[in-house]
Every structure is written in C-alpha cells, then in structure tokens.
Amino acid sequence: MKRKVAALEKVEADLVNLQYKIRRDPRSYAQEFYDQWLAYDAQRQIFISSPATVSSEDTKKFHDLVDLVAHVADLYPDLTAPFPGHLKELLNQHHATLDKELREKAVGSLVLLRRKDVIDSTSLLTTLFPILISTPSKTLRSLLYTKIISDLRESNSKATNHRLNRTIQTVLHNLVTSDRTSTKGMWATRITRELWRRQIWTDARPCDVMKEACLSDNEKVVIGGVRFFLGGDKEREEAEDESSDEDIDLKKVKHQSTINKKTKKRQKAYEKAIEKIKRQERKKHAAHPLNFSALHLIHDPQGFAEKLFQKHLQNTKNKFTLDNKLLILQLVTRLVGLHKLTIISLYSWFVRYLTPKQLNVTSFLASLAQATHNLVPPDVIEPLVVKIANEFVSEASASEVAAAGINAIREVALRQPLCMTETLLQDLVMYQRSKDKGVVMAAKGLQSLYREVYPELLQKKYRGKEATMGLRSGEVKQRRFGEEEEGGIEGIELLEKYKEEQKRRKREEQGLEDGDAEKKEDDSEDDGFNSDEWEVASTDSESSGGWIDVSSESEDDEPATKRRKKGDSSEAPNLVDTAKQDAAEAEYNRISKLATTSILTPADLAKLEELRREAKIDKALGRTSKRKKELIEKHIEDGLTAEDIELPAQLGKKTTKEERVALAREGKPAREEHKSTQAIRKAKKEAEGKSTTNKEKARKKNFLMTIGKARAKNKRSLVETSKTMRRHIARSKSGGRRRNGL
C-alpha cells in the first residue's frame, strides 16, 4: 500500500513553492527555512574547500539554495546576517573557477539583496568592481559592468547620491593613477563616460578622472579619455534626444476608443497616452538643466594642455599611431582655442607637418586653426601662414591643394587677423581669377573676411563699397593686439536708433525746429521738481534744532564759473592727460546712453526683441555685413574638422552623372519599378495594416450592388434632391454622421 506524502513534505521538496509559502507566512515556516539554511551552509563549506571538484548535482542544489535564501533574506535578518559576506567571499576567492550559472546567480543575489536594502550600494559596488578589473571571463565582465551602471543609475534616480558618487569617483581616480601603464584604467573611462552620457554625473569630478586617464601611459586608456572630451557632450545630447518620448496623436487614440469595442485594455492605453502627453507638457515647460561642457569643467586647463602636449606629442619616444596622435592634437588645440591658452612651442611643432605630402594634412591644418585665437602673438602665427602659402598655394599645385591651403589660411586669419601681411594677402586674393571653382571660392572667402576685419590691408578696388565707406567715416577700425570688445545689452544700439527715428518723425509731424523740439522734450521730461518754488523756513532760535537759513551769496563761496576762469590761467600747469581724456570720452560715447540713463520698460524689451529678429533676417538675406563677432566665434564650441578645410574643393568639384543620381536618390525609398506617389502611399498604408476610405471601397464595389441606388438617385424629384443637399450640408457642419464637430 502506497504511503500518502504529507503536504509539508511536498513543500520541502519544492524550493520554489517553499519560497512562496514563506513570503506569505514567514512565522509558520521559520523551522522549514532554518532546515534549508543548514543545508545551504553545509553545501557552502564544500564549495569553499574545493569548488573545482564539486559534482553537477551539488552545484545545482547549491544554486537553488542560494536563490531561496536571497529571496527571503529580508524576512529573517538575524539568521541570514552572514549571507552577504558568504557571497562576497565566494566571488572574491573563486570567481575564476566557479560554474558559470552559479557565478551569475551569486552576482544576481547580491544585486537582489541591494534592492531589498539588506546591503547598501557602496558595499555592492566595492565588491563587484575589483572582480570586474581582474576576471578573465568576458561574459562576467559584461554582467558586472551592466550591474554597476544600473545600480548607480537607481541610486541617483530620485535624488543625487553625493556620498556614493564621491566614493566611486575616488575608486576610479585611484584605479587610473595607481598604475598608469595598465589597461585596467579602461574600465574607469568606460564607466565614467557612460554615466556622463546618462547625465548621472554632471560635475567636475568625472572630468578629473578622465583628465588623469588622458595623462596615462597606456594608449587605450589615453584615447578613451581623449574621446570623452571630444565627443562626450555630443553623446549626451543624442541620448537626451533619444530618451524623449515620441509624439502621440491624442485625437487618433480617442477616435479609436469611440469606434472599437470598449475594453479595459483600450481604456488603460488611453489613460497611458494621456499621462504621456502630460509628462511631455511638464518636460516642455520645465526649466532647462544647466549642463556645462566637459571642456569647461577642467581644472587648470593651461597645465593640462601643456602636460598633454609635452607627454604625447612633443615626446619623440612616444609610439602612438598617427590617428591617435591626431586625436590628442585635436584635444590640445580645442583647449587652447576655447580657453585662450598660450603654448608657444605648439606652433613651432606644427612646421614639420604643414606640407601636402603629409598624411591627413587637412587634420593638421584644422588643428592649427583651432589653436589660434586673438591673444596669440601675430609673430608666432605669421611664419606658419607663410609656410602654408608657399607649400600649398602656387600655380603648380593641384586645385584641391590650393583651395585647402587658402581656406586654412582664412580659418587662421579668422581668429587672428593680424597674422597676415599686405603683400601676401594681395597675392592670395588674386587667386579668385583662377579657372578652378574651389580655388575661386576660397580666395573670395578670404577677401570677404578681410573686408570685415581688416579692410586696410586690401587694395582699394578689392575693399568693396561698405568697407570703403566705413574707413572714410571711421566706423571700421582695426582692433589692436590683445584688445577685447566689451559686452553689453545685445541690440541696444538698434533700440536707441529706433527711438531717435521716432523723435525725428514727431518733430517733422509737428513742424518744429530742432531747438524748439529739444526744449519741448526737456519740458516733457521734467519730473515736476523746481527748486525755486521751495521756501526756507525761518526760526527765531538757531539752537531749536530746526532748519538753518544759510545765505547762498556767501563771500567765501564763489560761483563755479569764476573758479573755472581762475583755473584757466595760462601759467597753470596742464595736469590732465588730453590723450587719456579723449580715450575716456570716446569710450563713453561708445556705450549706449539708453542703457546708462534710462530703465527699459516691457514695451522697450519687446521692441528690442523685434529689432533683433529683423537684424537677423537682414543678415540672412545679405542686406548687412555686420557679422564680425559671428565669424570669429564660429568654431569655438564645436571645433574645426578636416571636412571644413576641404569644403571649397569639394564644392568646386564637378560631379559625375552617377554621383548626381545617387545624391538625388538619397533619402528616398528604393523602388524596383516605377510607381506614382499615390501608389506608393497606398502600398505603405496596406503594409501598415490601415483600412481604406469609403470612397475607395465604393470604387471596388460590384456594379450590380450599386445599380439600384443609381436608378433611385436618377428618379428623385427636385424637392427630394434639395432636401438631400440640405441634409448633407447640415451633417457636414455638425461633423458628419458621428457629430465629431460638436
């Protein structure tokens, strides 16, 4: 006779069922869990002693016991207190010899304990990180990297966990600086770059970690840090664009809910769509987070750029590849141009690479232009410009080489116009008579630049009308070396000019002379205060504490005019420097009086914004050439690339028929046979599973099915036709048969 198996024995045999029972009633199943804990501890002792000789059955049993204890450890905290330590010990000592599934289960159990708040994030990450940089298993490294990133993201989801971030950043910093020749620093760069891309770390500390990575001796670690500074911000912007929710057509969702059968699933989908739209609106009206670029957050950019240049570029013992050297050079020049640094030896280093035979020479030319700014001495840049002109620009050079050379000179002169001599500029401008379109475009671009920034260097016939008139009137002045343009309210001179124009129109309408108009304006601007109308109260006693009448005609106090006449004696020395006085007066006249003597009202600000827009439209249409500031600051943030140097040659190059056809087909769907646009749209709708309209269905309907309606329509009287048309018009106004317009 078969013995009946008790229900409790079945529960003990099935660990998944036991886990479910324990979570429902922990007290009732405390003894059963204690028995499983003892079994777990016994199996653990076996694995600790010799994990390589354990059988597959014991491994499977231990795997299930670890899973059980990890899921219910928060219910028995006293009994399972040493469980996290057991897992850490097992992973730290035997991660290389453990079974793959058991190893992944141990890592997953630690993460589960972190989610249940049995252990904190610091304990978890300090356990996983040493294994990440030491394990030979590629799958384990991938798993640990994913778990570390997800835990840091979860820890900073609700609020920034500064303590945890500082701890991990210190660990990464020490990892990079402890051994600069090891490849272990690669993990520090990968983790930092991923957290920066996800905007979890946005302060200066991760930039310090990547800064140390750039100064490492290992080529892979160096390039990882360099790529972070060159492309990390663009990756962050792209990730933010990808994470933004897709637009939802609420009308379409609502229309589908009215047509289709009402179910809970469709109702939940509708509510979810509404919540998504509300979230989009909140995000649209929320304040934009102020995220600084990684290049702006570098501490001591001058010292960093000098160390980077000396260690990886100037050092002849360095064996980096040319592509990696170009990346490092691009970072150094971006730092120099962005922060306006001074590294004189950098420009002499460029001389050996400025030749058409040099591989990737356009990248070197772009880097030279990036490293130029208005505080670089012109004497340092001038030999490089002359070398580019001698090497690249000549009648014997190829058209692509000449166009690239002239364009490179233009980009350098854009940032430091004083590097050009009059003779060299005249020779380069003459290349606009070339037969090649790319060379002509580059030469005209150089001429247009100097019309804006330094027209005195050009011959009179090349200056143009506006530059010539500006030189005559004194509006166009050459900025001296080191001179900076002071800021102010953008477009305030437009508003001042507009107000003066309005005053002039009022004077013309009223028919007043200039003097009368000014007097009338002064009267209108009077605030009602007149000192002559005030009387001084007299008192009998001066000691009463009241007002004291002081005579304005005191003998000691002379009028200001008399004092001035006394001071104007020819014998008195001239204590005021007239040159400084004229400079101060010119600076005072340069600053807008509207910004210094009046308060702008909301109406003035609105008009100022309108005038700014009009000025931008004028500039876009080519009606004004005042774009000097935009030209100088063109590539400060984004940097200059080799494609920008090669652009005139590419634009001037004649394309073949195949290239033009490929360019025309770019972005269009491939078609095996010729189809009309309507046929393409119809095929697209059918592929998406969309239904056809009633008009399309009527065309395909059988003729015998429509003949009765056609005959009845022909037999209608004039009154019936009129009624039908009125009903049709009324139904159209109300939104159709469903009254969607109401």
HUFENPE-V101434 format. One record per pair of residues at least 6 apart in sequence whose ideal C-beta (glycine too) atoms are under 8 Angstrom apart, sorted by the first residue. I is the first residue (numbers start at 1). J is the second residue. D is the distance in whole Angstrom. If there is no record, write none. Layout:
I/J/D  I/J/D
This chain:
8/32/8  10/17/7  11/17/6  11/18/5  11/21/6  11/29/8  11/32/7  12/18/7  12/32/6  12/35/7  15/36/7  15/64/5  15/65/7  15/67/8  15/68/5  18/29/7  18/32/6  18/33/8  18/36/7  18/68/7  19/68/5  19/71/5  19/72/6  21/28/8  21/29/5  22/29/5  22/32/7  22/33/6  22/72/5  22/75/7  23/71/8  23/72/6  23/75/7  26/33/8  26/72/7  26/75/4  26/76/7  30/76/7  33/72/7  33/76/6  33/79/8  34/79/7  36/65/6  36/68/6  36/69/7  37/69/7  37/79/6  37/80/7  39/61/8  39/65/6  40/62/7  40/65/4  40/66/7  40/68/8  40/69/6  43/58/6  43/61/6  43/62/4  43/65/6  44/62/7  44/86/6  44/90/7  46/54/6  46/58/7  46/62/8  47/54/6  47/62/6  47/90/7  47/94/7  47/98/8  48/89/7  48/90/7  48/93/8  48/94/8  51/94/5  51/97/5  51/98/6  52/97/5  54/62/8  59/99/5  59/101/8  59/102/6  62/102/7  63/99/8  63/101/6  63/102/5  63/105/5  66/87/8  66/102/8  66/105/6  66/106/7  66/109/6  67/105/6  67/109/7  69/80/6  69/83/6  69/109/8  70/83/8  70/108/8  70/109/4  70/112/5  70/113/6  71/112/7  72/80/8  73/80/4  73/83/6  73/113/6  73/116/7  73/118/6  74/116/5  74/117/8  74/118/6  77/118/8  80/118/8  83/113/8  84/110/7  84/113/6  84/118/7  84/119/5  84/123/7  87/106/5  87/109/6  87/110/5  87/113/8  88/110/7  88/127/5  90/98/7  90/106/6  91/98/8  91/103/7  91/106/6  91/107/7  91/110/8  91/127/7  91/131/6  92/127/7  92/130/7  92/131/7  95/103/6  95/131/5  95/135/6  95/137/8  95/140/7  96/135/7  96/136/7  96/137/7  98/106/7  100/139/7  103/140/6  104/140/8  104/143/6  107/128/7  107/140/8  107/143/6  107/144/7  107/147/6  110/119/7  110/124/6  110/127/7  110/128/7  111/124/7  111/147/6  111/151/7  113/119/5  113/124/8  114/120/7  114/121/6  114/124/5  114/151/6  121/151/6  121/152/8  121/155/5  121/161/7  121/164/5  122/163/8  122/164/6  122/167/6  124/151/6  125/148/6  125/151/6  125/152/7  125/164/8  125/167/8  125/168/6  125/171/8  126/167/8  126/171/7  128/144/5  128/147/6  128/148/6  129/144/8  129/148/7  129/171/6  131/140/7  131/144/6  132/141/6  132/144/4  132/145/6  132/148/7  132/187/6  133/175/7  133/184/5  133/187/5  135/141/6  135/144/8  145/187/7  145/190/7  145/191/7  148/191/7  149/191/7  149/194/6  149/195/7  149/198/8  152/164/7  152/165/8  152/168/7  152/195/6  152/200/6  153/195/8  153/198/6  153/200/6  155/161/5  155/164/5  156/164/8  156/165/7  156/200/5  165/201/6  165/205/8  166/205/7  168/191/8  169/201/8  169/205/5  169/206/6  169/209/6  172/188/4  172/191/6  172/192/6  172/209/5  173/188/8  173/208/7  173/209/5  173/212/6  175/184/6  175/185/6  175/187/7  175/188/5  176/185/4  176/188/5  176/189/8  176/209/6  176/212/5  176/213/5  176/216/6  176/221/7  177/212/5  179/185/8  180/215/8  180/216/5  180/217/5  180/218/7  180/221/8  181/216/8  181/217/5  181/218/6  182/218/7  183/218/6  183/220/6  183/221/7  185/213/6  185/216/6  185/218/6  185/221/4  185/224/8  186/218/8  186/220/6  186/221/6  186/224/6  188/209/6  188/213/7  189/209/8  189/210/6  189/213/5  189/221/6  189/224/4  189/225/6  189/228/7  190/224/7  192/201/7  192/206/5  192/209/5  192/210/6  192/228/7  193/210/8  193/224/7  193/227/8  193/228/5  193/232/6  193/235/8  195/201/5  195/206/7  196/202/7  196/206/6  196/228/7  196/232/5  196/236/6  196/294/7  197/232/7  197/235/5  197/236/5  197/239/5  198/239/7  199/236/6  199/239/8  199/240/7  199/289/8  199/291/7  202/289/8  202/291/6  202/292/8  203/297/7  204/297/4  204/298/8  204/299/6  207/294/5  207/297/5  207/298/6  207/299/8  208/299/7  210/225/4  210/228/5  210/229/7  210/294/7  211/225/7  211/298/6  211/299/8  211/304/6  212/225/8  213/221/5  213/222/7  213/224/6  213/225/3  213/228/8  214/222/6  214/225/4  214/226/6  214/229/7  214/304/8  214/308/6  214/328/8  214/331/7  215/222/8  215/304/8  215/307/6  215/308/7  215/311/6  216/222/5  216/225/7  219/320/6  219/321/8  219/324/6  222/312/7  222/320/8  222/324/7  222/328/7  223/324/5  223/327/6  226/324/8  226/327/5  226/328/6  226/331/5  227/327/7  228/294/7  229/294/5  229/295/6  229/298/8  229/331/6  229/334/8  230/327/7  230/330/6  230/331/6  230/334/7  230/639/8  232/294/5  233/293/5  233/294/6  233/295/8  236/291/7  244/283/8  245/276/6  245/279/7  245/280/6  245/283/8  247/280/8  248/273/5  248/276/6  248/277/6  250/273/6  250/274/7  250/277/6  253/269/7  253/270/6  253/273/5  254/270/7  256/266/7  257/266/6  257/267/7  257/270/5  258/738/7  260/266/6  293/637/7  295/301/8  295/334/6  295/335/7  295/338/6  296/338/8  298/304/6  298/335/7  301/335/5  301/338/8  301/339/5  301/341/6  302/339/7  302/341/5  302/342/8  304/335/7  305/332/5  305/335/4  305/336/6  305/339/8  305/341/6  305/343/6  306/343/6  308/328/6  308/331/7  308/332/5  308/335/8  309/332/5  309/343/6  309/345/8  309/346/6  309/349/8  311/318/7  312/318/6  312/320/6  312/325/7  312/328/5  313/325/7  313/328/6  313/329/6  313/332/7  313/349/7  314/345/7  314/349/6  318/325/8  320/328/7  322/359/6  322/360/7  323/360/8  326/360/6  326/363/5  326/364/8  326/367/8  329/363/8  329/364/8  329/367/5  330/363/8  330/366/8  330/367/6  330/370/7  330/639/7  332/343/8  332/346/7  332/367/8  332/371/7  333/346/8  333/367/4  333/368/7  333/370/4  333/371/4  334/370/6  334/639/5  335/341/6  336/342/8  336/343/6  336/346/7  336/370/7  336/371/5  336/373/7  337/370/5  337/371/6  337/372/7  337/373/6  337/415/7  337/635/8  337/636/6  338/636/6  338/637/8  340/373/5  340/374/8  340/375/5  342/375/7  342/376/7  343/371/8  344/377/8  344/380/6  346/371/6  347/368/8  347/371/7  347/376/8  347/380/5  347/381/7  347/384/6  350/364/7  350/367/8  350/368/5  350/384/6  351/383/8  351/384/7  351/387/6  353/361/7  353/364/5  354/361/7  354/364/7  354/365/7  354/368/8  354/384/7  354/387/5  354/388/6  354/391/6  355/361/7  355/391/5  356/391/6  356/392/6  356/397/7  356/401/5  358/364/7  360/642/7  361/404/8  362/404/6  362/408/8  362/642/4  362/645/4  362/646/5  363/642/5  365/388/7  365/404/7  365/405/8  365/408/4  365/411/8  365/642/8  365/645/5  366/408/8  366/411/8  366/640/4  366/641/6  366/642/5  366/644/6  366/645/5  367/640/8  368/384/7  368/408/7  368/412/6  369/408/6  369/411/4  369/412/5  369/414/8  369/415/7  369/635/8  369/640/5  369/645/8  370/635/7  370/639/6  370/640/5  372/381/6  372/412/5  372/415/4  372/416/5  372/419/8  373/415/5  373/416/7  374/415/7  374/416/6  374/479/8  374/481/8  374/482/7  374/484/8  374/632/8  375/482/6  376/415/8  376/416/6  377/481/7  378/416/6  378/418/4  378/419/5  378/481/7  381/412/6  381/416/6  381/419/4  382/419/5  382/420/8  382/421/7  384/412/7  385/409/6  385/412/6  385/413/7  385/419/5  385/420/7  385/424/7  386/424/7  388/405/5  388/408/6  388/409/6  388/412/8  389/405/7  389/409/7  389/424/6  389/427/8  389/428/7  391/405/7  392/401/5  392/402/6  392/404/6  392/405/3  392/406/8  392/408/7  393/402/5  393/405/5  393/406/6  393/409/8  393/428/7  393/431/7  394/402/7  397/405/7  399/434/8  399/436/4  399/438/6  399/439/6  399/649/7  399/652/7  400/438/7  400/646/8  400/649/4  400/653/8  402/431/7  402/434/8  402/436/7  402/439/5  402/442/8  403/436/7  403/438/4  403/439/5  403/441/7  403/442/5  403/648/4  403/649/4  403/652/7  404/442/8  404/645/5  404/646/6  404/648/8  404/649/6  406/428/6  406/431/6  406/439/7  406/442/4  406/443/6  406/445/8  406/446/6  406/648/8  407/442/5  407/445/7  407/644/8  407/645/6  407/646/8  407/647/7  407/648/5  408/645/5  409/420/8  409/428/7  409/446/7  410/442/7  410/445/5  410/446/5  410/449/6  411/635/8  411/640/6  411/644/7  411/645/7  412/419/6  413/419/6  413/420/5  413/446/7  413/449/6  413/450/7  413/453/8  414/449/6  414/453/8  414/631/6  414/632/6  414/634/7  415/632/7  417/449/8  417/450/7  417/453/4  417/454/5  417/479/8  418/454/8  418/481/6  420/450/7  420/454/8  420/457/6  421/457/8  422/457/5  425/446/8  425/450/6  425/457/5  425/458/7  426/458/8  426/459/6  428/443/6  428/446/6  429/443/6  429/446/6  429/447/5  429/458/7  429/462/6  430/443/8  431/439/5  431/440/7  431/442/8  431/443/4  432/439/8  432/440/5  432/443/4  432/444/5  432/447/7  433/440/8  434/440/6  434/443/7  436/652/6  437/651/7  437/652/3  438/648/5  438/649/4  438/650/7  438/651/6  438/652/3  438/653/7  439/648/7  439/652/7  440/652/7  441/648/4  441/651/6  441/652/6  442/648/4  442/649/8  445/648/7  447/458/7  447/462/6  449/631/7  450/457/6  450/458/6  451/458/7  451/462/8  451/463/6  451/464/5  451/466/8  451/467/5  451/625/7  452/467/8  452/625/6  452/627/7  452/628/5  452/631/6  453/479/8  453/628/6  453/631/7  453/632/8  454/478/6  455/463/5  455/464/8  455/467/4  455/468/7  455/470/7  455/471/6  455/476/6  456/471/7  456/478/6  458/467/8  460/468/7  463/471/7  466/625/6  467/476/6  470/476/3  479/485/8  485/629/8  488/591/7  488/592/7  488/595/6  489/592/7  489/595/5  489/608/8  490/612/7  491/608/6  491/611/6  491/612/5  491/615/7  492/592/5  492/594/6  492/595/5  492/608/7  493/592/6  494/608/7  494/611/4  494/612/7  494/615/6  495/594/6  495/600/8  495/604/6  495/607/6  495/608/5  495/611/6  496/592/5  496/593/7  496/594/4  498/607/7  498/611/6  499/594/7  503/517/8  503/521/7  506/517/8  507/514/7  507/517/4  510/517/7  512/520/7  536/547/6  536/549/5  537/546/7  537/547/5  538/549/6  539/546/5  539/547/7  539/548/8  539/549/8  542/548/6  594/600/8  600/608/7  615/624/7  618/624/5  619/626/7  619/627/6  635/644/7  643/650/8  655/663/7  669/680/7  671/680/8  675/683/8  685/692/8  698/706/8  716/724/7  731/737/7  733/741/7  734/741/5  734/742/6  735/741/3  735/742/6
